[in-house]
């Protein structure tokens, strides 16, 4: 079944890493309408129509889209989708209001997944391996009482939200309380809080036991609760105490036993949702070698960001963005074949962050290196940058290829060493 002639609305642009994904979607003959609070010249050529509008107030957003359709003569929107963490929920609500399928879950199920504290409760109720946790909702909550059942070290992070924003490993209750107060202070004026609150739950803090072992990303396409494609990638070790992602390798180097445990963990999540889960997920988990058990960390109800698309496309030849659109349109996954699970290349990635605080003067990638698959630089000269916890800004990601994982890792390490960043330090 063809995608030609279909019209989709994408809520929010997400990062510039989505540009090749959007261009591929347009190449399928799909009319793409993007809704975002402001225009970004980088996305020119990625859409047919662009509506500038806030995406947090869904009632106002719906009215704006109706008016936009009337002005443009667009009779039908076939799917409301998003590749952006803050756009998935509004897209699902709009889908439900238009009597279309919400992707990848219903709005209520998305709330129970995206709000970390609610997700932990969901996991406990459905027998999904998950870290022990506790939530605190105000700066005056009793931290000691909340964590009485949790052993140190612990991780504290904002809820809702995705990624490593302000997340920190704490080894003592003193450190935990100090960082909790710092988080309350930062979140009180953080620009992303309005997006987090749009999920219907005020921003709060989640404290959970630290799970050791290998962290992985499971990127998958799910059709009516059934896994149609799955990729497990290993994350490189982060530098504590902050959980700043440093890159990884695809496919995973874990053994068959460990990978099966991770696949079973994903299945336990899908079983809890039955056939209602339908879309592309970025499922973050860890395999604890001491406990010999897999644990879910969080589930992003969208395609993975940054280098994920490049890694999956290079390793397997699979366009996860196309998978999402086909599932949203109710079309079969014709781009997933019997050979889609065969590894074509081994890839390794790196996430590069500023080395100092100040104004970015110059960055450079080793373009001539044949091992370089792709890269994305997120800043322009003059951008003010800083280190965690003041800023979690990703300066650049790169992906390298190799005939095996060892070669891919060696290549990305070489490319990392050749990467140039010049920063004029703040005085």
N, C-alpha and C positions, 0 to 999 in steps of 0.2 A: 504494500500500500504506500502511496506517495505522500510526501510532505509538501509538494508543490501547491501553492495557492493558499496555504494555511496562514493564519495570522496569530502571532503570540505577543503578549505583553510581558516584558521583563521588568520586575520591580527592582530598581537600583542597579547601578552599573557594576558594582564590585570593583576590584582592582584592575589595573591595566593588564594583568596576567590573563584576563578573560578575553582580551581582544582577538587572539586567534580562534578562540572558541566561538565567539559571536560571528566572525567572518565565515567560519565553516557552516554555521547554522544558516546564514543568509544564502550560502552557496547551494543549499538544499531547496531553494525556491520559496523559502518562508519569509513572510513579511514580518519584520521585527520592529516592535515599538518599545522603546526604553523610557521608563519614568524614573527621574532622579531629581534631587533638589536643585542641581545646577548643571550646566553644560561643562563638558570636559573635551577639549579639542582632540585629545588622544583617541577618543572613541569614534571619530568621524570615519565613515565607511563601515561601521559595525551595525548600523540600523537604517531603517527606512523612515521612521518618524521618531521624534524625541519630544517628550512632554516634561517640562520643568515644573516639578511640584514636590512638596513634602510628602513623605511616605508613612509617617507615624500616625497621623489622624486618618484612619481608614475610611470613615464616612466622607470626609472632605476629598480624599483620594478617589473614592468611587465616583463622586459627583464630577470631579475634574476629568476622569477618564470618559464618562458618558458624554460630557460636553465636547471633549476632544474628538471622540468618534463621530459625533454629529458634524463637527466642523470639517473633518477630513473625509466624511462619507464612508466611514468604516462600519459596515453593517454587522459584522460578526468578529468576535475575538474567540479563537478556538482554545486558548489556554493562557492562564496567568501563572508565570513561573518566576523563579529568582535563583541567581547564582551567588547572592549576597546574604550573609548571615542575618542582616537586619531587614531583608526583603522577603524572606521565606514565609514568615507569618502573615504579613499583609497579603501576599499572593494567595496563600491558602484561604484566607477569609474572603477575598474577592472571588475566588473560584467557587466557594460554597454559596455565596450570594447569587452567582450566575448559574447555579445548578450544574457546576462542573466538578470534576474530581479534584480534591485538594492534594497537592504533591509536596512531599511524599507521604504525609499523614494529615489527618484532620486538624483544624486549628486547636482543639482541646488537647489532642495528642502531642502536637508540637509544643504547646505550653508545658506539658508534663515532661518533655524531653529537653527543651532548651533552658528551662529554669533548673539549674543544677541540683538544688535541694529537692525539688519535686521529682527529678529524675532518680535521685538516690532512693527516695521513698518508693517509686515505681519499681525499681530494680529489686529492692528487698521484698516487695509484695509478690513479685513474679519469679523469684528464685534465680535472678541474674547476678552472677558474681560481681560485686561492687564494693569499693572501700567503705569501711565504717566511717560515719560522718555525723556532723552536727551543724546547725545553722544558727547564726546570730543576726538579729534584725535591726538592732539599734546600737549605738556606741556604748550604751549603758548596760547592755545585756551581761549576765554573769557568765564569763568565758569558762571559768573553772568548772561550774556546774554543767555547762554544755558539753565539755570534752571529757567528762569523768570516765566515759566508757572507751576512750581512744588513747592508745599509747603513742608516745613520741618516737620518731619525728612525725610531724604532721605537715600538711600542705594547706594553705589558706588562699582562697581565690574568690573573685566576685561571682555572684549569681543573680540574674542570668548572665549570659555571655559566653563567648567561645575564644579560644586562643589563650595566650599566657599573660594577658594584661594583669599586672600587679600580683600575679601568683608567686608565692614564695614558700620555700621549705624552711620550717622553723623547728629547731631542736629543743627549745625550752619554752616554758609558759611565758617567761618574761619577754622573749623575742616575739612570741606569738601576739601577745597583748600590744606590744609596741607597734608591730606591723599592722595589726588590725586598726589601731587608731590612725595610723598613716593612711591606710586605705579609705577609711571613712572620710578623712580630710580631702583626699584626692578626688574621690567619687562625688563628693558634694558639688564639685564644679566641673566634672569631666564632661566633655562634649558628647560622648557616646551614651551617657546615662539616659538621655531621652529615648534612644532606640531600645535600650534594655527595659525601661519602664513601659514601653509600648506593648510588651508581652502581657501586661496586666498584673504583674507582680513587682512591687517596689524592690529596688536593688538592695541586696543584703549580702552577707558573707558566708561562705561554706568552708568549714574546717573538716579535713578528712585525713585518715591514716595514709602514710606514705607507702606506696607499693613499690617494691624493688623489682629488678629484672629488666627485661627488654621491652621498651615501648615500641608500639607498631601503629601504623595507619592501615586500616582496612577500607579500601575504596571499592564500592560495589554498586551494581545495578540490580534493583529489586523489582520484579514484576508480580503484582498480586501476592506479595509475601514470599515469593520464591526467588532465590539467588540465581540470576542469569549470568553475572560476571562478578568475579572477586579477585582482587589483588591485595597481597599483604606486603607491606614495605617496612623495613626496619628504620627506626629513627636513631641517628647518632646521639651519643650521650650528651646531655646538656650540662652546663657549668652552673652548679648550685651557687647561691640559694635561689636564683630566679630561673624560671623554666622557659628560657629563650630558645626556641627551636633552632637547631644548628644544621639540619639537613638529614640525609638518610640514603638508603640504598634500596633499589627495587630490581628484581623481586627479593623477598626476605631470604636471609641466610639461616634462619632457624630450621631445626629438624622437623621431620614429618609429624612427630608427636606434638610438638609445641604448636605448629601451624594448624593441626587438626583441632587442638584445644581452643585456639582463637576462632576458627571457623564455627566450632560448636557454640562459642560464646555469642557470636553474631546470630546464629540460629535461635538461641534462647531469647534474644531480643525480638526477632521476627515472629517467633511463636507467640509471644505475648501480645502481638498486634494482629496476628492472623493474616488474612488476605488484604487488610487495609493498607499495609505499607507498600507503596508503589512509587518508585523514584530512584534517585541516586543518593547514597549516603557516604559520609566520611566518618568512619567509626574508629575512634581512638581507644586503644587498649594496651595492657601490659601483660607480659607473661612472667610470673614470679617463679624463678627456678627453685628457690628453697621450698615454697609451698606446692610447686608443680601444678600451678593453677593459673588460668587466665582471668583477668579482671577488666571490666569496662571502665574507662575513665570518663569519656563523654561521647555523645553522638551528635555530629553536625548534620543537620537534615538538608544538606546541599552537597554539591560537588566540592572536593577539596580545593583550596586556594593555592596561591603562589606557584610552586613548580609542579604541583600534582598532575595537571593536565599533560605537561611535557613528559613527565616520568611514565605515566600510563600509556600515552601514545607511542613513546619510543620503545618501551619494554614489550607491549602487547599489540600495538597498532589499533587500540580501541579509543574511539571518540566518546568519552563519557558525557560530554555536553550534548551530543546527538542522542545518546541514550535517554537523557533527561527529557529532551524535547519530544522524542517519540513516545515515551511513557506519558507525558503530559497531554499529548494529542490522542492517546488511546490507540496508538499504532504499534504493530509488532516490532521487536528489536531486530530488524533485518541486518543491522550492522554488527550484531553478535553472531559469530559462526562457530563451527566445531573447532576451528583453529585459533579462536580468540584467546584461549587460555595457554597457548604455547608461547614461551618466552622467546622473543626475537632479538632483544638486546638487553644487556645489563646496564643499569644506570645508577649514578650516585649524584647527590645534590649537596649544595652548601647554601646556608643562609648567612649573609655577611651583615654585620652591624657596625655602627661607627666605633672607632677606636678612642675617640675623645669627644668632648663637648665643644661646640663652636659652630662656625659657619662652613658648610661644605664648599670646598674650592674646586676639587677635581676628582673624578673617578674614571677608571679605565679597566676594561676587560681584555684578556689576551685573545683577540678575535681570530688570529691565525692558527690557533691550536685545533687540530682536526678532531680532537676528542670532545670539544665543546659542542653540545647539542643545541642549547638555547640559554638565554639569560634575560633578566629584567632588572633594570636600574630604577629604583623608586623615587629618586630625588634629583633635583637639578642644582647647579651651582648657586650658592647663596642660601640654600635651605639650612635652617638652624637644626642641629642634631645634638643628641645627648645619649648617655648610657642609662641602662636600667638602674634603679627603678624610676628615674625621672622621665625616661622615654623608652618605649619598646619598639622604636622605629626600625623597620627592615630596610637596609640600604640597597641590597642587591641579592638576588638568588641566581645560581648557575646550575646547570645539569651537564654532566659528562657521561660518556658512554664507554663501554669496554666489552671485550669478548667474554669476560667473566666478572664477577663482583669485585674480586681483588684488583683487577686492572681498572675497573671503573672508579674504585675508591682512590687508587693511586693517581689517576688522572684528575679527579676533582681536587685532591690535595695539591697537586702541582698548579692547577688553575687558581686555587685559593692563594697560593704563595705568590702568584704573578699579578693578582688583583691589586690595583693602585687606588688608594684613597688619600686625599689631602684635605685636611681640616684646619682652618684658622682658629686656633684655640680662643675660647672666651677669656677676656681679661678680667 
